[in-house]
């Protein structure tokens, strides 16, 4: 287009230079202006056509970039939804794991109680066994005494049976008197009664010991049965603990897998955020190029400070440490600390090219001022303008907030010149 304009200019100059000679050339001289006029008309038409073609190309580029931007925003929303789903799944798994751990703690206490009961019961059983052993010894001793008494009685009975008549004659002959005889007879009867009573007494003792032993053995059998039941309960609880421990391990494995998925989604989200930043940067650059013809004078009349409520700069333009994870280490603007809700003004008149939300920039606005100059306003709590809207210098376009990657309420203000970020302090003070 510049080349065609240059040709038109050359033709015009030649026409001006050759005009005096036309007075001596007759018709030839008069024909020159007509030819020049025709060339001017053709050049104008071609210039208009080129301008229209250029505008069509700009529109196609903007449409393509906007489509990419919308696709990227869709991917970001989808990834955020996936991350929320995974986070919810992880929380549910953690809750289930916590419930199992609580249940296992209850089972552990139950096992401890059962072990205490088993230990006490085993002590009681040992004690019963000692008592039974003691009763067996007593029973053997009583049996021995009864057997000895029985042997003595048998010997006396046998002696009296074998020597019955002789003993009676001896008893009569040796008695000194009737009284002595009666005493001797009474003594013999008392000995017989004594033997019988001793046998009855020993039999009762033996029966009592045997009965006591039987009761002890029954108690031991009952305790053994109870011990077996307690050990069975403990085994069942141990199996339950083992099963629940395996479930906890399974939940932990699922939590680890879900955490891995979350990490992958967050990685993809970060990549999409970077892609979105690139696309928006390209949109801003394309908009700036287009705005050079129609959006204003590029702020030639001067820029206005965008946040009247505060002039406190909390982060300058250039290299810095990232304030939060995901933030850039090269600051492409300045941060102005201000109260949430404070007014954000358009630094110069122009056209709003972007009024949207980004995961990193939060709510933000981009205004094209023409001649390749745009301004950026990020982290707003509210937006008051829409894309395509023309704004005047000093117009309220947003409110200070802390959306996106932000550590507190502030305005991130940036200036883009011919597609590159520059220090805003060269334009505002």
C-alpha positions as CSV (number, residue, x, y, z in Angstrom):
1,X,0.0,0.0,0.0
2,X,2.9,2.4,0.9
3,X,4.5,1.6,-2.5
4,X,1.3,2.5,-4.4
5,X,1.0,5.7,-2.4
6,X,4.6,6.5,-3.3
7,X,3.8,6.0,-7.1
8,X,0.9,8.3,-6.9
9,X,3.1,10.9,-5.2
10,X,5.7,10.5,-7.9
11,X,3.1,11.0,-10.6
12,X,1.9,14.1,-8.9
13,X,5.4,15.5,-8.7
14,X,6.1,14.8,-12.3
15,X,2.8,16.4,-13.3
16,X,3.8,19.6,-11.4
17,X,7.2,19.6,-13.0
18,X,6.0,19.2,-16.5
19,X,3.1,21.6,-16.4
20,X,5.0,24.7,-17.8
21,X,6.0,22.8,-20.9
22,X,2.4,22.0,-21.6
23,X,1.8,25.5,-23.0
24,X,3.9,24.7,-26.1
25,X,2.8,21.2,-26.6
26,X,-0.9,21.8,-27.4
27,X,-3.1,18.9,-27.0
28,X,-0.3,16.7,-25.6
29,X,0.2,19.1,-22.7
30,X,-3.5,19.1,-21.9
31,X,-3.7,15.4,-21.8
32,X,-1.3,15.0,-18.9
33,X,-3.7,16.2,-16.1
34,X,-6.3,13.8,-17.3
35,X,-3.9,10.9,-17.2
36,X,-2.7,11.9,-13.7
37,X,-6.3,12.3,-12.4
38,X,-7.1,8.8,-13.7
39,X,-4.1,7.3,-12.0
40,X,-5.1,9.1,-8.7
41,X,-8.6,7.6,-8.9
42,X,-7.2,4.1,-9.6
43,X,-4.7,4.5,-6.7
44,X,-7.5,5.6,-4.3
45,X,-9.6,2.7,-5.2
46,X,-6.7,0.2,-4.8
47,X,-5.8,1.8,-1.4
48,X,-9.4,1.4,-0.1
49,X,-9.4,-2.2,-1.3
50,X,-6.1,-2.9,0.5
51,X,-7.4,-1.3,3.7
52,X,-10.5,-3.5,3.5
53,X,-8.4,-6.6,2.9
54,X,-6.2,-5.7,5.8
55,X,-9.2,-5.2,8.1
56,X,-10.6,-8.5,7.0
57,X,-7.3,-10.2,7.8
58,X,-7.3,-8.5,11.2
59,X,-10.8,-9.7,11.9
60,X,-10.0,-13.3,10.8
61,X,-6.9,-13.2,13.1
62,X,-8.9,-11.9,16.0
63,X,-11.6,-14.5,15.5
64,X,-9.0,-17.2,15.4
65,X,-7.3,-16.0,18.5
66,X,-10.6,-15.6,20.3
67,X,-11.6,-19.1,19.3
68,X,-8.3,-20.4,20.7
69,X,-8.9,-18.4,23.9
70,X,-12.4,-19.8,24.4
71,X,-11.1,-23.3,23.8
72,X,-8.3,-22.8,26.3
73,X,-10.8,-21.4,28.8
74,X,-13.0,-24.4,28.2
75,X,-10.0,-26.7,28.9
76,X,-9.2,-24.8,32.0
77,X,-12.8,-25.1,33.3
78,X,-12.8,-28.8,32.5
79,X,-9.4,-29.3,34.3
80,X,-10.7,-27.3,37.3
81,X,-13.8,-29.5,37.4
82,X,-11.6,-32.6,37.2
83,X,-9.4,-31.3,40.0
84,X,-12.5,-30.6,42.2
85,X,-13.8,-34.1,41.5
86,X,-10.5,-35.7,42.4
87,X,-10.2,-33.5,45.5
88,X,-13.7,-34.6,46.6
89,X,-12.8,-38.2,45.9
90,X,-9.6,-37.9,48.0
91,X,-11.6,-36.3,50.8
92,X,-14.1,-39.1,50.7
93,X,-11.3,-41.7,50.7
94,X,-9.6,-39.9,53.6
95,X,-12.9,-39.9,55.5
96,X,-13.5,-43.6,54.9
97,X,-9.9,-44.3,55.9
98,X,-10.4,-42.2,59.1
99,X,-13.6,-44.1,59.9
100,X,-11.7,-47.4,59.5
101,X,-8.9,-46.2,61.7
102,X,-11.4,-45.3,64.4
103,X,-13.0,-48.7,64.0
104,X,-9.6,-50.4,64.2
105,X,-8.8,-48.4,67.4
106,X,-12.1,-49.7,68.9
107,X,-11.1,-53.3,67.8
108,X,-7.7,-52.8,69.3
109,X,-9.3,-51.8,72.6
110,X,-11.5,-54.9,72.4
111,X,-8.5,-57.1,71.7
112,X,-6.7,-55.6,74.7
113,X,-9.8,-56.3,76.9
114,X,-10.0,-59.9,75.6
115,X,-6.3,-60.4,76.2
116,X,-6.7,-59.2,79.8
117,X,-9.7,-61.5,80.3
118,X,-7.8,-64.4,78.7
119,X,-4.8,-63.7,80.9
120,X,-6.9,-63.5,84.1
121,X,-8.8,-66.7,83.1
122,X,-5.6,-68.6,82.4
123,X,-4.4,-67.5,85.9
124,X,-7.7,-68.8,87.4
125,X,-7.4,-72.1,85.5
126,X,-3.8,-72.6,86.7
127,X,-5.1,-71.9,90.2
128,X,-7.9,-74.4,89.8
129,X,-5.4,-77.0,88.5
130,X,-3.3,-76.4,91.6
131,X,-6.3,-76.8,93.9
132,X,-7.3,-80.0,92.0
133,X,-3.8,-81.4,92.4
134,X,-3.9,-80.6,96.1
135,X,-7.4,-82.3,96.5
136,X,-6.0,-85.3,94.7
137,X,-3.2,-85.5,97.2
138,X,-5.6,-85.1,100.1
139,X,-7.9,-87.7,98.5
140,X,-4.9,-90.1,98.1
141,X,-3.9,-89.4,101.8
142,X,-7.5,-90.0,103.0
143,X,-7.7,-93.1,100.9
144,X,-4.4,-94.3,102.4
145,X,-5.7,-93.6,106.0
146,X,-8.9,-95.4,105.3
147,X,-7.1,-98.3,103.8
148,X,-4.8,-98.5,106.9
149,X,-7.7,-98.3,109.3
150,X,-9.5,-100.9,107.3
151,X,-6.5,-103.2,107.4
152,X,-6.3,-102.8,111.2
153,X,-10.0,-103.5,111.6
154,X,-9.7,-106.5,109.3
155,X,-6.8,-107.8,111.4
156,X,-8.8,-107.4,114.7
157,X,-11.9,-109.0,113.2
158,X,-9.8,-111.9,111.9
159,X,-8.1,-112.2,115.2
160,X,-11.4,-112.2,117.1
161,X,-12.9,-114.7,114.6
162,X,-9.9,-117.0,114.8
163,X,-9.4,-116.6,118.5
164,X,-13.0,-116.0,119.4
165,X,-13.5,-118.8,122.0
166,X,-10.0,-118.6,123.4
167,X,-10.2,-114.9,123.7
168,X,-13.5,-115.2,125.5
169,X,-12.0,-117.8,128.0
170,X,-8.9,-115.5,128.4
171,X,-11.2,-112.7,129.0
172,X,-13.1,-114.7,131.7
173,X,-10.0,-116.2,133.3
174,X,-7.9,-113.1,133.3
175,X,-10.7,-110.9,134.7
176,X,-10.2,-110.3,138.4
177,X,-13.8,-109.5,139.0
178,X,-17.2,-109.2,137.3
179,X,-16.6,-105.5,137.0
180,X,-13.3,-106.1,135.3
181,X,-14.9,-108.6,133.0
182,X,-17.6,-106.1,132.0
183,X,-15.0,-103.4,131.5
184,X,-13.0,-105.8,129.2
185,X,-16.1,-106.7,127.3
186,X,-17.1,-103.0,127.0
187,X,-13.6,-102.2,125.8
188,X,-13.8,-104.8,123.0
189,X,-17.2,-103.4,121.9
190,X,-15.8,-99.8,122.0
191,X,-12.9,-100.9,119.8
192,X,-15.3,-102.4,117.3
193,X,-17.5,-99.2,117.3
194,X,-14.3,-97.1,116.9
195,X,-13.3,-99.1,113.9
196,X,-16.7,-98.7,112.4
197,X,-16.9,-95.0,113.1
198,X,-13.4,-94.4,111.8
199,X,-14.3,-96.2,108.5
200,X,-17.5,-94.1,108.2
201,X,-15.6,-90.9,109.0
202,X,-12.8,-91.8,106.5
203,X,-15.5,-92.7,103.9
204,X,-17.2,-89.3,104.4
205,X,-13.9,-87.4,104.2
206,X,-13.0,-89.3,101.0
207,X,-16.4,-88.6,99.5
208,X,-16.2,-84.9,100.5
209,X,-12.7,-84.6,98.9
210,X,-14.0,-86.4,95.8
211,X,-17.0,-84.1,95.6
212,X,-14.8,-81.1,96.0
213,X,-12.4,-82.4,93.3
214,X,-15.4,-83.0,91.0
215,X,-16.6,-79.4,91.5
216,X,-13.1,-78.0,90.9
217,X,-12.9,-80.1,87.7
218,X,-16.3,-78.7,86.6
219,X,-15.1,-75.2,87.2
220,X,-11.9,-75.9,85.3
221,X,-14.0,-77.3,82.4
222,X,-16.2,-74.2,82.4
223,X,-13.1,-71.9,82.5
224,X,-11.5,-73.9,79.7
225,X,-14.7,-73.5,77.7
226,X,-14.8,-69.7,78.5
227,X,-11.1,-69.5,77.6
228,X,-11.7,-71.2,74.2
229,X,-14.6,-68.8,73.6
230,X,-12.5,-65.7,74.4
231,X,-9.7,-66.9,72.2
232,X,-12.2,-67.5,69.4
233,X,-13.5,-63.9,69.9
234,X,-9.9,-62.6,69.9
235,X,-9.1,-64.5,66.7
236,X,-12.2,-63.1,65.1
237,X,-11.3,-59.5,66.2
238,X,-7.7,-60.1,64.9
239,X,-9.1,-61.2,61.6
240,X,-11.3,-58.1,61.4
241,X,-8.4,-55.9,62.2
242,X,-6.4,-57.6,59.4
243,X,-9.2,-57.1,56.9
244,X,-9.7,-53.5,57.9
245,X,-6.0,-52.9,57.7
246,X,-6.0,-54.2,54.2
247,X,-9.0,-51.9,53.4
248,X,-7.0,-48.9,54.8
249,X,-4.0,-49.9,52.6
250,X,-6.4,-50.0,49.7
251,X,-7.8,-46.6,50.5
252,X,-4.3,-45.2,50.9
253,X,-3.4,-46.7,47.5
254,X,-6.5,-45.0,46.0
255,X,-5.6,-41.7,47.7
256,X,-2.1,-41.9,46.3
257,X,-3.4,-42.7,42.8
258,X,-6.0,-39.8,43.1
259,X,-3.3,-37.5,44.3
260,X,-1.2,-38.4,41.3
261,X,-4.2,-37.7,39.0
262,X,-4.6,-34.3,40.8
263,X,-1.0,-33.5,40.3
264,X,-1.3,-34.3,36.6
265,X,-4.4,-32.2,36.3
266,X,-2.7,-29.3,38.0
267,X,0.2,-29.7,35.7
268,X,-2.1,-29.6,32.7
269,X,-3.9,-26.6,34.3
270,X,-0.7,-24.7,34.6
271,X,0.1,-25.4,31.0
272,X,-3.3,-24.3,29.9
273,X,-2.9,-21.1,32.0
274,X,0.4,-20.4,30.3
275,X,-1.3,-21.1,26.9
276,X,-4.1,-18.7,27.9
277,X,-1.6,-16.1,28.8
278,X,0.1,-16.5,25.4
279,X,-3.2,-16.3,23.5
280,X,-4.3,-13.3,25.5
281,X,-1.0,-11.7,24.8
282,X,-1.4,-12.4,21.1
283,X,-5.0,-11.0,21.3
284,X,-3.7,-7.9,23.0
285,X,-0.9,-7.5,20.4
286,X,-3.4,-8.0,17.5
287,X,-5.9,-5.7,19.2
288,X,-3.1,-3.2,19.7
289,X,-2.2,-3.3,16.0
290,X,-5.8,-2.9,15.0
291,X,-6.4,-0.2,17.5
292,X,-3.5,1.7,16.1
293,X,-5.9,2.8,13.3
294,X,-9.2,3.2,15.2
295,X,-8.8,3.1,19.0
296,X,-7.2,6.5,19.7
297,X,-4.0,8.5,19.7
298,X,-2.0,6.0,21.8
299,X,-2.3,8.2,24.9
300,X,-0.4,11.1,23.2
301,X,-2.5,13.4,25.3
302,X,-1.1,11.8,28.5
303,X,-2.0,8.9,30.9
304,X,-4.0,9.2,34.1
305,X,-3.0,7.4,37.4
306,X,-5.4,4.4,37.4
307,X,-6.1,4.1,41.2
308,X,-6.9,7.5,42.8
309,X,-7.3,5.8,46.2
310,X,-3.6,4.9,46.5
311,X,-0.2,5.6,45.1
312,X,1.5,2.9,47.1
313,X,3.5,0.6,44.8
314,X,4.0,-2.8,46.4
315,X,5.8,-4.5,43.6
316,X,7.7,-2.7,40.8
317,X,8.3,-3.6,37.1
318,X,11.0,-6.2,36.3
319,X,12.6,-9.2,38.0
320,X,11.2,-10.4,41.4
321,X,10.5,-13.4,43.6
322,X,7.2,-15.0,42.9
323,X,4.8,-13.8,45.7
324,X,2.6,-17.0,45.3
325,X,3.0,-20.3,43.6
326,X,2.3,-20.0,39.9
327,X,3.1,-16.2,39.7
328,X,5.7,-14.9,37.3
329,X,9.2,-14.1,38.5
330,X,9.4,-11.2,36.0
331,X,6.8,-8.6,36.8
332,X,5.2,-7.2,33.7
333,X,3.7,-4.2,35.5
334,X,3.4,-2.5,38.8
335,X,1.2,-3.5,41.8
336,X,-0.7,-0.7,43.6
337,X,-1.8,-1.7,47.1
338,X,-5.3,-0.4,47.8
339,X,-8.5,-1.3,49.8
340,X,-10.8,-3.8,48.2
341,X,-13.5,-2.1,46.2
342,X,-11.4,1.0,45.4
343,X,-12.1,2.5,42.0
344,X,-10.0,1.5,39.0
345,X,-10.0,4.2,36.2
346,X,-9.1,4.0,32.5
347,X,-5.6,5.6,32.2
348,X,-6.6,6.9,28.7
349,X,-9.5,6.8,26.3
350,X,-9.8,3.8,24.1
351,X,-11.6,0.5,23.4
352,X,-12.0,-2.4,25.8
353,X,-10.4,-5.5,24.1
354,X,-10.7,-7.9,27.0
355,X,-13.0,-8.0,30.1
356,X,-12.8,-11.5,31.5
357,X,-11.5,-13.8,34.2
358,X,-8.2,-15.8,34.2
359,X,-6.9,-18.2,36.9
360,X,-3.7,-16.2,37.1
361,X,-4.9,-12.6,36.4
362,X,-8.3,-13.0,38.1
363,X,-10.9,-10.4,36.8
364,X,-9.0,-8.2,34.4
365,X,-9.5,-5.6,31.7
366,X,-7.4,-4.7,28.6
367,X,-7.9,-1.3,26.9
368,X,-6.4,-0.4,23.5
369,X,-5.5,3.2,23.1
370,X,-4.4,3.1,19.5
371,X,-0.9,3.4,17.9
372,X,0.0,-0.1,19.4
373,X,-0.5,1.0,23.0
374,X,-2.7,-0.9,25.5
375,X,-3.1,-0.9,29.3
376,X,-3.9,-3.9,31.5
377,X,-5.8,-3.9,34.8
378,X,-5.7,-7.2,36.8
379,X,-7.1,-8.9,40.0
380,X,-10.3,-6.8,40.2
381,X,-13.1,-7.7,42.5
382,X,-15.7,-6.4,39.9
383,X,-15.7,-5.4,36.2
384,X,-17.8,-2.5,35.0
385,X,-17.1,-2.6,31.2
386,X,-17.4,-5.2,28.5
387,X,-15.4,-6.1,25.4
388,X,-15.8,-3.7,22.5
389,X,-17.0,-0.9,24.7
390,X,-15.4,2.6,24.1
391,X,-14.2,4.2,27.3
392,X,-13.0,7.7,28.1
393,X,-10.1,8.7,30.2
394,X,-10.9,8.6,33.9
395,X,-13.9,6.4,33.5
396,X,-14.5,3.8,36.2
397,X,-13.9,0.4,34.6
398,X,-13.4,-2.0,37.6
399,X,-12.9,-2.2,41.4
400,X,-9.7,-3.3,43.3
401,X,-9.8,-6.9,44.5
402,X,-7.6,-10.0,45.1
403,X,-8.7,-12.5,42.4
404,X,-6.4,-14.9,40.6
405,X,-2.8,-15.3,41.8
406,X,-2.8,-12.7,44.5
407,X,-1.6,-12.2,48.1
408,X,-4.1,-9.4,48.9
409,X,-6.2,-6.5,47.5
410,X,-4.2,-4.6,44.8
411,X,-4.3,-3.4,41.2
412,X,-1.8,-4.8,38.8
413,X,-1.3,-2.1,36.1
414,X,0.6,-2.9,32.9
415,X,1.4,-1.0,29.7
416,X,1.9,-2.9,26.4
417,X,3.6,-1.1,23.5
418,X,3.7,-2.9,20.1
419,X,3.1,-6.2,21.8
420,X,5.7,-5.9,24.6
421,X,5.2,-5.0,28.2
422,X,7.1,-1.8,29.3
423,X,7.5,0.0,32.6
424,X,4.2,1.7,33.4
425,X,6.0,4.4,35.4
426,X,7.3,5.8,32.1
427,X,3.6,6.7,31.4
428,X,2.0,7.4,34.7
429,X,3.3,9.0,37.9
